[in-house]
Amino acid sequence: MFDNLVSRARARMAKRRHYNRLVAEIENLSSRDLADLRADRSEMLYQIHKQIYG
């Protein structure tokens, strides 16, 4: 039981690290970069949240 709890906590921490890394990358994109990609920052953030957390 304890092992299961620890493994779930590690999985959640790994997801959070991955999410934070992607958010940082998106936040570092300039407006020009976003325009070149024809992307919307808020939509990108929404999509990575949906992809990682379901």
N, C-alpha and C positions, 0 to 999 in steps of 0.2 A: 504494500500500500504506500509506504513512504517512498519507495523507488518510483512508483507511478506519479506521485505528487512532484517529486524532483524533476522527472523527465518532462512533465507538462509545463512546469515553471521554466525549464531550460528552453523548451520549444517556444513559449511565449516571449521569452527574452530575445531569442534569435529572430523571431518575427519583428519585434519592436526595433531591434538594431537594423534590420534590413529596411524597414519602413523609414526610420530616421535617416538612413543613408540616402535613400531615394528622395525624400523630402528635401534634404540639404542640396542635392544635385539640382533639383527643380528650382529651389529658391535661389540658387546661384546663377541661373540663366538670366541673362539680361533681357530687356524688352525687345531688343534687336534680335537676339537669338530666338525668342519666342515667335517673333514676326516671321523670321526666316523659316521656322518650322511650321508656321501657320497653326500655332497651338495656343491654348488658353491655360494659364497656370492653374486656375482653380479646377478646371476639368481634369488636368493631369494629376493633381493631388487627389481628386475624387477617385480617379481610375486606379491609382496605386493603392489607395485604401481598400477599394473594392477587391482588387486582385489579391492583396495579402490577407485581409481579414474576412473576405467573403461578403 
